[in-house]
Amino acid sequence: MPRKARKLSSCGVYHIMIRGINRMTIFNDDADNLNFLHILDFCADENFIIMAYCLMGNHLHLLAKDCNDSLQHMMKAIGVRYVAYYNRRYQRTGPLFQGRYKSQPVTTKGYFLRVLRYIHRNPVAAGMVQDMQDYPWSSYIDYFASRKKPLCHVDTSYALALHDLDWLRHYHQQPELNARGILEDSPLPAFTDAELCDGMPRNPALPRIHRNPAAAPSGNTRGRQHYTTLTAYRDGTRRHPPPSAVSGDTTLKGEIP
């Protein structure tokens, strides 16, 4: 059966995710994180621009602009180099990543900002840190704090052309209320980053979601609402809108320099 063709972005901007095979950890320590970022920085050029990144232990997120339809070749070059390093260091053989990388076109200004915030808030959502600036393996510090020596060159110009730094900082402090549509292949809710990160502590402030509404505590209205929404998706009575409809913004087209 042929693989599903990737959706292409009219402006060349993509949200990209790579996950470790069997959800295994692909960044075990600082050395692994540094080596991947050095490889990413080495492969990036004027035709493949890194706008944001976040390394999350067993998966990673990138926001990048592909200027000459070379996304597939660039991701292969990055993957081959990192897998060679990882297998050599840990004396292993075989694939490291789970299938192909996932990619989703980012074609509106509103969705660009949502993805940027989603990527930078990953460590907070997974319970790894309480503040985004405390996590060293994301580009949040490149946007809002002073990093003495950049680990990977990040182009912040487009985001700063949309809004000033204070507005972007305030926007990042607002959690994503609905992450559906962000790198999702089906209308059903995708795995959360907390579920992707094996062994990450669960935030006790969030109510546990029950698929069976009868099993949910009487006060767990969020669990009941989640079950009702999930059932509606499965029954076909509710359809998931495309990201452009959610954001309601004009398309980026060729506006990103």
C-alpha positions as CSV (number, residue, x, y, z in Angstrom):
1,M,0.0,0.0,0.0
2,P,1.5,3.3,-1.0
3,R,2.4,5.8,1.7
4,K,0.2,8.9,2.1
5,A,1.5,11.9,0.2
6,R,2.7,14.8,2.4
7,K,0.7,18.0,2.4
8,L,2.7,20.8,1.0
9,S,2.9,24.3,2.4
10,S,2.2,27.2,0.1
11,C,4.7,29.3,1.9
12,G,7.2,26.5,2.7
13,V,6.7,26.7,6.5
14,Y,6.3,23.3,8.4
15,H,5.8,22.0,11.9
16,I,7.9,18.9,12.0
17,M,8.0,16.1,14.7
18,I,10.3,13.1,15.0
19,R,9.7,10.4,17.7
20,G,12.0,7.7,18.9
21,I,11.2,4.1,17.9
22,N,8.9,2.4,20.4
23,R,8.9,5.8,22.1
24,M,12.5,5.2,23.3
25,T,14.6,8.0,24.6
26,I,16.7,9.5,21.8
27,F,18.3,12.3,23.9
28,N,19.7,10.8,27.0
29,D,21.9,13.6,28.3
30,D,23.3,17.0,27.5
31,A,25.8,15.5,25.0
32,D,23.0,14.0,22.9
33,N,21.1,17.3,22.9
34,L,24.2,19.3,22.0
35,N,25.2,16.9,19.2
36,F,21.7,17.0,17.6
37,L,21.6,20.8,17.7
38,H,25.1,21.0,16.2
39,I,23.9,18.7,13.4
40,L,20.8,20.8,12.9
41,D,22.8,23.9,12.7
42,F,25.3,22.3,10.3
43,C,22.5,21.2,7.9
44,A,20.5,24.4,8.0
45,D,21.2,27.1,5.5
46,E,19.6,30.0,3.6
47,N,17.2,27.5,2.0
48,F,16.3,25.6,5.2
49,I,15.6,28.1,8.0
50,I,15.0,27.0,11.6
51,M,12.4,29.2,13.3
52,A,11.9,27.2,16.5
53,Y,12.9,23.9,18.1
54,C,12.4,21.8,21.2
55,L,14.1,18.5,22.2
56,M,11.9,16.5,24.5
57,G,13.8,13.3,25.4
58,N,12.0,10.8,23.2
59,H,10.8,13.2,20.5
60,L,11.4,16.6,19.1
61,H,9.6,19.5,17.4
62,L,10.8,21.8,14.7
63,L,9.3,24.9,13.1
64,A,11.2,25.4,9.8
65,K,10.9,27.1,6.4
66,D,11.8,25.1,3.3
67,C,12.7,27.5,0.5
68,N,13.4,25.1,-2.3
69,D,11.3,22.0,-1.6
70,S,14.2,20.2,0.0
71,L,12.5,19.2,3.2
72,Q,12.7,15.5,2.6
73,H,16.5,15.7,1.8
74,M,17.2,18.0,4.7
75,M,15.4,15.7,7.2
76,K,17.2,12.7,5.8
77,A,20.6,14.4,6.1
78,I,19.8,15.4,9.8
79,G,18.5,12.0,10.6
80,V,21.4,10.0,9.1
81,R,24.0,12.0,10.9
82,Y,22.3,11.8,14.3
83,V,21.5,8.1,14.0
84,A,25.2,7.4,13.1
85,Y,26.3,9.4,16.1
86,Y,23.8,7.7,18.5
87,N,24.4,4.2,17.3
88,R,28.2,4.6,17.6
89,R,28.0,6.1,21.1
90,Y,25.6,3.5,22.5
91,Q,27.0,0.6,20.5
92,R,23.7,-0.3,18.9
93,T,22.4,-1.0,15.4
94,G,19.2,-0.4,13.6
95,P,16.7,2.5,13.2
96,L,16.3,5.1,15.9
97,F,13.2,7.0,14.8
98,Q,9.6,5.7,14.6
99,G,8.7,5.7,10.9
100,R,9.0,8.9,8.8
101,Y,9.1,12.3,10.4
102,K,5.7,14.0,10.6
103,S,5.1,17.3,9.0
104,Q,2.2,19.8,8.9
105,P,1.9,22.9,6.7
106,V,1.8,26.2,8.6
107,T,0.0,28.6,6.2
108,T,-1.6,31.3,8.4
109,K,-0.2,33.9,10.7
110,G,-2.4,32.8,13.6
111,Y,-1.4,29.1,13.2
112,F,2.3,30.1,13.0
113,L,2.0,31.8,16.4
114,R,0.0,28.8,17.9
115,V,2.7,26.4,16.7
116,L,5.5,28.6,18.0
117,R,3.9,28.8,21.4
118,Y,3.0,25.0,21.4
119,I,6.6,24.1,20.7
120,H,8.0,26.4,23.4
121,R,5.5,25.3,26.0
122,N,6.2,21.5,25.5
123,P,8.5,21.2,28.6
124,V,5.9,23.0,30.8
125,A,3.0,20.9,29.5
126,A,5.0,17.7,30.2
127,G,5.8,18.8,33.7
128,M,9.6,19.0,33.1
129,V,9.9,22.6,34.2
130,Q,7.7,25.3,35.6
131,D,9.0,28.1,33.4
132,M,9.9,27.9,29.8
133,Q,13.1,29.8,30.2
134,D,14.4,27.1,32.6
135,Y,14.5,24.6,29.8
136,P,17.8,24.8,27.9
137,W,16.9,22.6,24.9
138,S,14.3,24.8,23.2
139,S,14.5,28.0,21.2
140,Y,12.5,29.9,23.8
141,I,15.7,31.3,25.3
142,D,16.8,32.5,21.8
143,Y,13.6,34.5,21.6
144,F,13.1,35.9,25.1
145,A,16.4,35.5,27.0
146,S,20.1,36.1,26.4
147,R,21.9,32.9,25.4
148,K,25.7,33.6,25.5
149,K,26.4,31.2,22.7
150,P,23.5,30.0,20.4
151,L,23.3,26.2,20.3
152,C,21.7,26.5,16.9
153,H,20.9,29.5,14.8
154,V,17.2,30.4,15.1
155,D,15.6,33.0,12.8
156,T,13.3,35.1,15.0
157,S,12.8,37.8,12.5
158,Y,9.4,36.7,11.2
159,A,7.7,36.3,14.6
160,L,9.1,39.7,15.7
161,A,7.8,41.2,12.4
162,L,4.3,40.1,13.4
163,H,4.4,41.3,17.0
164,D,6.9,42.9,19.4
165,L,8.8,41.0,22.0
166,D,6.5,42.0,24.9
167,W,3.4,40.8,23.0
168,L,5.0,37.5,22.1
169,R,6.1,36.9,25.7
170,H,2.6,37.5,27.0
171,Y,1.2,35.3,24.3
172,H,3.5,32.5,25.3
173,Q,2.3,32.7,28.9
174,Q,-1.2,31.7,27.8
175,P,-1.6,27.9,27.6
176,E,-3.0,26.3,24.4
177,L,-6.7,25.7,25.2
178,N,-7.2,23.4,22.2
179,A,-4.2,21.6,20.7
180,R,-6.3,19.6,18.2
181,G,-5.1,20.2,14.6
182,I,-1.5,20.6,15.6
183,L,0.3,17.7,13.9
184,E,-2.7,15.5,14.0
185,D,-3.4,12.8,11.3
186,S,-7.0,12.1,12.3
187,P,-10.0,13.9,13.7
188,L,-9.5,12.1,17.0
189,P,-7.5,13.9,19.7
190,A,-3.8,13.2,19.4
191,F,-1.4,12.0,22.1
192,T,-0.3,14.8,24.5
193,D,3.3,15.6,25.0
194,A,3.0,14.3,28.6
195,E,1.9,10.9,27.1
196,L,4.7,11.0,24.6
197,C,7.3,11.4,27.3
198,D,7.5,8.1,29.1
199,G,8.1,8.4,32.8
200,M,7.4,12.2,32.9
201,P,5.5,13.1,36.1
202,R,1.8,13.9,35.6
203,N,0.6,17.3,36.7
204,P,-1.6,16.6,39.7
205,A,-3.5,19.8,39.1
206,L,-5.1,18.4,36.0
207,P,-8.1,16.0,36.4
208,R,-7.6,12.5,35.0
209,I,-9.5,11.9,31.8
210,H,-11.9,8.9,31.9
211,R,-13.1,7.4,28.7
212,N,-16.1,5.9,30.5
213,P,-18.2,8.8,31.9
214,A,-19.6,6.6,34.6
215,A,-16.1,6.0,35.9
216,A,-15.3,9.7,36.2
217,P,-15.7,11.4,39.6
218,S,-18.8,13.5,40.0
219,G,-16.7,16.7,40.0
220,N,-14.6,15.7,36.9
221,T,-16.6,17.7,34.4
222,R,-13.5,17.9,32.1
223,G,-13.4,14.1,31.8
224,R,-17.1,13.9,30.9
225,Q,-16.8,16.7,28.3
226,H,-13.8,14.9,26.8
227,Y,-15.7,11.7,26.5
228,T,-18.7,13.4,25.0
229,T,-16.5,15.1,22.4
230,L,-14.6,12.0,21.6
231,T,-17.8,10.1,21.0
232,A,-19.1,12.8,18.7
233,Y,-16.0,12.6,16.6
234,R,-16.2,8.8,16.3
235,D,-19.9,8.9,15.5
236,G,-19.3,11.5,12.7
237,T,-21.6,14.0,14.3
238,R,-18.7,16.4,14.8
239,R,-15.9,17.1,12.4
240,H,-12.6,18.6,13.1
241,P,-12.0,22.0,11.3
242,P,-8.8,22.6,9.4
243,P,-6.1,24.8,11.2
244,S,-6.9,27.6,8.8
245,A,-10.5,27.7,9.9
246,V,-9.5,27.6,13.6
247,S,-7.0,30.5,13.3
248,G,-9.2,32.6,11.0
249,D,-6.1,34.4,9.7
250,T,-5.1,35.2,6.2
251,T,-2.6,32.9,4.6
252,L,1.1,33.5,4.8
253,K,1.7,32.5,1.2
254,G,5.2,33.9,0.4
255,E,5.4,36.5,3.2
256,I,8.1,34.8,5.3
257,P,11.4,36.1,4.0
